Amino acid sequence: MPVLLFLPIWAYIYVGTLEEPTRAATGIMAEGLEVFGAKCAACHTASGGGSSSGPKLDDGEVLLTFPDDPDNLGLAQQVHWVVQGTNGIGEGNPYGAAERGRLAGWFANMPGHADDLTAREVLAVVLYERAAHGASELAATLAPVAEEALNDEALVLPEHFTEETSVADVADLLAPLMPSGESES
C-alpha cells in the first residue's frame, strides 16, 4: 500500500527529470556540424564555450560580434572572417560589429579557411554556428532556404571563397536568401 501511495509522486519526479530529445541536424546544418567538429571545435570547443585558443561562441556571443540584420551583413562578415582569418584581415585590423571592438589577433590567431573549406562548407558551418551557438532564428530559417537554393541552383556559390572575396561580395552573393522586407532584430 505505501508503494502505491508514493507511485504518483515518483512518477511526477521522474517525468520532471526527463529532457526533451534533441533533434538531429539534417541537410546543410548537419554539414555545418560536421565541419565545426572537424575544423572549429579544437579551439572553440564542441559546445562553443571557447578555450584559451578560441573565443566563446555560445550564449549568443557569436551574434554579438556578427549580429543578425535585415541585409545579412553579420552573416556575410562571419563568412568573410572564417575565410580570411587573422592573416587575411591583418593582425590588429577590426572585424565584425564595430561596437564590439574586435581586432584580428586580439584573442588568438584565427586560421583562414579559404583553401581547405569549400564555399558551401563555409556557409554551412557559419549557419550552424549562428543557429546552434548563437540561437539565431534567422540562421535556422535561412539554412533550409539556402539548402534548397543550392540544390535548385538558384544560389550558385564558387567552389571556394578566396582571399580577394570581400564582405560586400559575400553579402551580394547571399542576398537572394533574404526574404524581401523581412528583418530580424
N, C-alpha and C positions, 0 to 999 in steps of 0.2 A: 504494500500500500504506500509506504513512504516513497518508493521509487516512482510510482505512478503520479504522486503528488508533485515531485520535482521534475518530471519529464517535460512539461511545458516550459519551465524556467530554463532547463538545459537547452531545449530546442531554440528558445529565444536568444540565448547567449551564443550558441553555436552558429546560428544564421547570421548574427551580428558580426562574427569574425570572418565571414566569407568575403572575399574580394571579387569584384566583377572581373570576369576573364578579359584579358587584353586581346584585342583583335590583331591578327597577324597583318603585317604590312603587305600590300599587294602592288603590282604594277611598278610604276616609277618610284613610289615610296619604298618598296622592297629593294629596288636597285639602290636607292639612296642609303638605306640602312646597311646594305652590303658594302657600299663604298665607304660609308662612315666607319664601319668596323675595321675595314682594311687600311684606310688612309688617315683617319682623323682621331679615332678612339685612343691611339697611343699617347697623344698629347692632351686631348680634351676629355678623356676617359669615356667609357661606354655610356655612362649616364649623362654625359655632358657637363659634369660637375667641375671640370678643369683640374689642372695639376700645375706643377712647377714649370712645365714646358708648354702649357696651352691654357688660355683663359677659359673661364666658365662660360658655357653656352646656355645651360638650363635656367629655369625660373625666369624666362623672358630676357635674359641678358643679351642673347643674340639679337633680339628685336630692339634693344636699346641702342646698339651700335648700328644696326641696319634695319630701321623701322619700316613697318608696312605703310604704304601710302598709295593713293589712287593711281599714280603713274608708274608704280613698280620700281621706283628709283632705289629703294632699300634692297630689294631683291637683286637688281642689277649691280648695285655696289657690292653686295656679298658675293655674287658670281665673280665679279672682277677681282675681289680680294682673294678668293680661292684660286683663281687662275694665276694672278700675279705674285701673291705672297709678298714678303718683306722686300726681297731683292727687286721685284718688278715695280713696286710702288716707290721704293727708295727709302732706306732707313731714315727715320725722322720726319718723313712726309705724312700728312694726315690721310686717314681713310675713314669711311663710314660717316655717320651723322656728325656734323661739325660740333654740335653741343656736347657730344660725348668726349671730344678732345683726344681721340685715339691717334697715335703716331706709329707708323710701321717700326717694329722693333722695340716698342715700349715694354713688352712683356717677355717675349722670346721671338726668335725669327720664325715666321710662318713660311713654310715651303710653298712655292708656287707649283701648281699642278697643270700648267699648260701642256706639257709634253706627256704626262703619264695618265691623264684622265681625258676621255672624250668629252665633247661639249654636252652630250646627253648625260654622262655620268656627273659632270659638274652641276648641271641643272638639277638632277635627281638628288644629289647629296645636299644641295642648298635648300631645296624644298623640304627634304626630310629634316634637316636641322631646324628650319623655321617652324615646321609643324610639330615635331616631336620634342624639341628642346625649348622652343620659343612659344609654344601653344598658339601659333598663328592660325587663325581660322582662314585667313586669306590664302596661306600656303596650302592648307588642307583642301581648300576649294579649288585652287589652281592646279594641284597635282593631277587629278583625273582629266581636267581640261587640257593640260599640257600633254599628257599621255595620248589622249585622243587626237590632238592636233599633230603630234609627232607621227602617230600611226597612220593618220589620213594624209600626211604630208602637207597639211595646212600650215604647219610650223616646220621649217627646214633649218636645222642647225648645221653649222660647219662641222667637219669631223672633229676638230679641236679649236678651242679659242686660242688665240696667240698672244704673245706679249704686246702686240700692237692693238689688240682689242680694247676699246675704251668703255667706260661706264655707259656713255651715250649709245655706243654700238650695241651693247647688251640690252639696254632699255628699249631701243628701237626694234631689236630682234624679238623681244618678248612682249611688245605692245599688243599684238593680236590676242594674247591670252587674257587681257583685262577686259571684262565686260564694260561696255561703254556706259559712262555715267555712274559706275559703282565705285564707292570708296570705302576704305577700311580705316578705322582710327584706332 
